């Protein structure tokens, strides 16, 4: 029996997982049924008005689309969408005014490696790079296609959203493209044990063989897979915005290891490798929850009230501080657990 990727959904008893595989060698004429019936399934739930004062300190205003922390310079990077810009805060002097840096378009994702921030701007057709502490912005063209997410590894990997593929940007040599199985390439994660791409249209994750240049097998990821991050154990953690859950997949091979219920509109996710904590925002409740993910299932350690519409979250691994961004324009929140 030959395994085929992206042929049909087969139900498994393991936590409702669905595998994209089949036993027939016949090529299907269409796999439209694999697309999620509700195209908004992966979007954040609309938040109610804030009734509890947000924990910690709230900075600035304006709709926040992404947040990240550079551990090398202790710089908090906040992407605001109107007008598109980065705000750079010194985490050691939060009372100081931030540095404002205009962008071409609203950023969907900020990915950090020490001293460098990669900025995915779906409406701009480029990926920008910010180096710190010199605050220099450069750019990499993506052929006019919208970039939605970036991963660091031996190569930079760029998920190209509606273009349905992944661009591989090596440190040396020409760029190349990996595609062929995806309906939407929304998030890409390099776990160190393998690369995984999130396809929101099919609420699925797929393993990627970067060396061979192909997308391999896929697994259903809940009812509305929204965002993904790598943890310290070679896994990919995924939020299910529709069903309210935190999923954990091994990357090599791709297997659903855990499905843990997280009611309240689980959406944004960040990981603190120093403390093995996954931080998940709950947009239906205006909360952020910290889960210890070292054991057989996540264990809740922290829960804090947040600003309204907490769509984005980041973490400062030096101090453990959690950063929450309000997509409703109510500021950026800094919480010390």
C-alpha positions in Angstrom: 0.0 0.0 0.0 1.5 3.3 -1.1 0.9 6.4 1.1 -0.4 9.4 -0.8 -0.3 12.9 0.7 -3.4 15.1 0.4 -5.8 12.5 -1.1 -8.6 12.1 1.5 -9.5 12.7 5.1 -9.6 9.5 7.2 -10.8 9.6 10.7 -8.6 8.2 13.5 -9.6 7.4 17.0 -6.7 9.5 18.4 -8.2 12.7 19.6 -10.3 13.2 16.4 -7.2 13.5 14.2 -7.7 13.3 10.5 -4.9 12.0 8.2 -4.4 13.1 4.6 -3.6 9.8 3.1 -5.2 6.9 1.2 -4.8 3.4 -0.1 -5.8 3.9 -3.6 -3.4 4.9 -6.3 -6.1 6.6 -8.4 -5.6 10.3 -8.6 -8.6 12.3 -7.4 -10.2 14.8 -9.7 -10.8 17.2 -6.8 -10.2 17.6 -3.1 -12.5 20.5 -2.6 -14.1 18.7 0.3 -10.9 19.1 2.3 -11.4 22.8 2.5 -13.0 23.9 5.8 -16.6 24.8 5.3 -16.3 27.9 7.3 -13.5 30.1 5.8 -13.4 32.2 9.0 -12.8 29.3 11.3 -9.2 30.3 12.0 -10.0 33.9 12.8 -10.0 35.2 16.3 -13.3 35.4 18.2 -14.5 39.0 18.7 -13.7 40.1 22.1 -16.1 41.7 24.5 -15.5 45.0 26.2 -12.9 44.8 29.0 -14.5 44.5 32.4 -11.4 43.6 34.4 -8.3 45.9 34.5 -5.5 44.4 32.4 -2.6 43.0 34.4 0.8 44.6 34.3 1.6 47.8 32.3 -0.2 49.0 29.1 1.8 50.9 26.5 0.6 53.2 23.7 -2.4 52.7 21.5 -3.3 51.8 17.9 -4.2 48.3 16.5 -1.4 45.8 17.1 -0.8 43.1 14.5 2.3 41.3 16.0 4.7 41.5 18.9 8.2 40.1 19.6 11.2 40.6 21.8 14.8 40.6 20.8 16.7 38.9 23.7 20.1 40.3 22.6 19.1 44.0 23.0 16.0 43.6 25.3 14.0 45.4 22.6 10.3 45.0 22.5 9.1 45.2 18.8 5.4 46.1 18.3 3.9 46.1 14.8 0.9 48.4 14.5 -1.3 48.3 11.5 -2.7 51.8 11.2 -0.6 53.4 9.9 1.8 50.4 9.3 4.9 50.8 11.5 7.1 49.3 14.1 7.4 50.7 17.6 10.6 49.8 19.4 10.6 49.9 23.2 13.5 49.4 25.6 12.3 46.7 28.0 14.6 48.1 30.6 13.1 51.6 30.3 9.4 51.2 29.4 8.6 54.8 30.5 10.8 56.1 27.6 9.1 57.0 24.3 9.4 54.3 21.6 11.2 54.6 18.3 8.8 54.6 15.4 9.7 53.0 12.1 7.2 53.1 9.1 6.6 49.9 7.2 5.2 49.3 3.7 2.2 47.4 5.0 0.8 45.9 8.1 2.9 43.1 9.5 1.3 39.7 10.1 4.3 38.1 11.9 7.5 39.1 13.6 10.2 36.3 13.9 13.2 36.9 16.0 16.7 35.6 16.1 19.1 37.4 18.4 19.9 40.8 16.9 17.5 40.4 14.0 13.8 40.6 13.4 12.1 39.3 10.2 8.9 41.1 9.3 6.2 39.4 7.1 4.0 42.0 5.4 1.3 40.2 3.4 0.3 43.4 1.4 3.8 44.5 0.6 5.3 41.7 -1.6 8.6 41.8 0.4 10.0 40.5 3.6 11.8 43.1 5.7 14.7 42.6 8.1 15.4 44.8 11.1 18.8 44.5 12.7 19.4 45.6 16.3 20.7 47.7 17.9 21.5 49.7 14.8 17.8 49.7 13.7 18.6 49.2 10.1 15.8 48.0 7.8 16.5 46.0 4.7 14.3 43.9 2.5 14.1 40.7 0.5 11.7 40.6 -2.5 9.2 37.8 -2.7 8.1 38.1 -6.3 5.2 40.3 -5.4 3.5 37.6 -3.5 2.2 38.1 0.1 4.4 36.6 2.8 2.5 35.5 6.0 5.2 33.9 8.2 8.9 33.3 8.4 11.0 30.6 10.1 14.7 30.5 11.0 16.8 27.4 10.5 19.7 26.5 8.2 17.7 28.5 5.7 15.1 31.2 6.1 11.7 29.8 5.2 8.9 32.0 4.1 5.2 30.9 4.1 3.6 32.6 1.2 -0.1 32.5 2.2 -2.5 32.5 -0.7 0.4 31.7 -3.1 0.2 28.2 -1.6 4.0 27.6 -1.3 7.1 28.2 0.7 10.1 30.2 -0.4 13.5 29.0 0.7 16.0 31.8 1.2 19.4 30.2 1.8 22.3 32.2 3.3 24.1 31.7 0.0 22.8 30.8 -3.5 19.5 31.4 -5.2 16.0 31.3 -3.7 13.8 28.4 -4.5 10.1 27.5 -4.0 8.4 24.4 -2.4 4.8 23.8 -3.2 2.4 21.3 -4.7 0.1 20.2 -1.9 -1.0 23.3 -0.1 -4.2 25.3 -0.4 -2.8 28.1 1.8 0.7 28.4 3.4 -0.1 30.5 6.5 2.6 29.6 9.1 5.9 27.7 8.8 7.8 26.3 11.8 11.3 24.8 12.0 11.4 22.6 15.1 15.0 21.4 14.7 13.6 17.9 14.1 11.6 18.9 11.0 9.8 21.7 9.2 6.0 22.0 9.4 3.7 24.3 7.5 0.1 25.3 8.6 -2.6 25.4 6.0 -5.6 27.3 7.5 -8.0 26.6 4.6 -7.8 22.9 5.4 -7.1 23.4 9.1 -4.1 21.1 8.6 -0.4 20.8 9.2 2.0 19.3 6.6 5.6 18.1 7.0 8.1 19.7 4.6 11.2 18.1 3.2 13.3 21.2 2.6 16.3 19.2 1.1 14.1 17.4 -1.4 12.0 20.4 -2.1 8.6 18.9 -1.4 5.6 18.9 0.9 4.9 15.5 2.5 2.1 14.0 4.5 -0.5 16.1 6.4 -2.7 15.8 9.4 -5.9 17.6 10.3 -5.3 20.1 13.0 -8.6 20.6 14.8 -11.5 22.5 13.5 -9.9 25.9 12.9 -6.1 25.8 13.2 -4.9 29.4 13.7 -1.3 29.8 14.8 1.7 27.6 15.4 5.0 27.7 17.3 7.8 25.3 18.0 8.6 24.2 21.6 11.7 22.8 23.1 10.8 19.1 22.5 10.8 19.0 18.7 7.1 19.6 18.6 4.7 22.1 16.9 2.1 23.7 19.2 -1.1 24.8 17.3 -4.1 26.8 18.5 -7.5 25.7 17.4 -9.6 28.9 17.3 -12.8 27.2 16.4 -12.9 24.3 18.8 -10.9 25.9 21.6 -7.9 23.7 22.0 -4.1 23.5 22.1 -2.6 20.8 19.9 0.9 19.3 20.0 2.4 17.6 16.9 5.7 15.8 16.6 7.5 16.9 13.5 9.5 13.8 12.5 7.3 11.9 11.9 4.3 14.1 11.9 2.0 12.7 14.6 -0.7 14.3 16.8 0.6 13.8 20.3 -1.8 15.9 22.4 -5.1 17.7 22.1 -5.9 19.8 25.2 -9.2 21.8 25.6 -8.7 25.5 26.0 -12.1 27.2 26.0 -12.4 30.9 25.4 -11.3 31.4 21.9 -7.7 30.2 21.8 -5.8 32.1 19.2 -2.4 33.8 19.7 0.5 31.6 20.9 4.2 32.2 22.0 6.7 29.9 23.6 9.1 30.5 26.5 11.9 28.0 26.0 13.6 28.9 29.3 10.5 27.9 31.3 8.8 25.5 29.0 5.7 27.7 29.0 3.3 28.1 26.1 1.3 31.4 26.3 -2.1 31.3 24.6 -4.5 34.2 24.2 -8.2 33.7 24.7 -10.0 36.4 22.6 -13.5 35.5 23.8 -12.4 36.2 27.4 -9.7 38.9 27.1 -7.2 36.6 28.9 -3.8 35.1 28.4 -2.9 31.7 29.9 0.5 30.2 30.5 0.7 26.4 30.2 3.7 24.2 31.3 4.0 21.8 28.4 6.8 19.5 29.7 4.5 16.6 30.7 1.9 14.3 29.2 -0.6 17.2 28.9 -0.4 21.0 29.4 -0.7 22.2 32.9 -2.1 25.7 33.5 0.4 27.8 35.6 -0.8 31.4 35.0 -3.9 33.3 33.8 -4.1 37.0 33.4 -6.7 39.5 32.2 -5.7 41.4 29.1 -6.4 44.3 26.8 -9.4 43.9 24.5 -8.9 41.6 21.4 -5.6 40.0 22.4 -4.8 38.6 19.0 -1.0 38.6 19.4 1.4 37.5 22.1 5.2 37.3 22.7 7.6 36.6 25.5 10.8 37.9 26.9 12.8 34.8 27.8 15.3 36.6 29.9 12.7 37.9 32.4 9.7 35.8 31.6 7.6 38.9 30.8 4.7 38.3 28.5 3.7 40.8 25.9 0.1 41.0 24.6 -1.1 43.2 21.7 -4.6 44.5 21.3 -5.9 44.3 17.7 -8.6 46.7 18.8 -6.2 49.5 19.4 -6.1 49.4 23.2 -2.4 49.1 23.5 0.5 46.7 24.2 0.5 45.0 27.6 3.6 43.9 29.5 3.0 41.4 32.2 5.5 40.0 34.7 4.3 36.6 35.9 
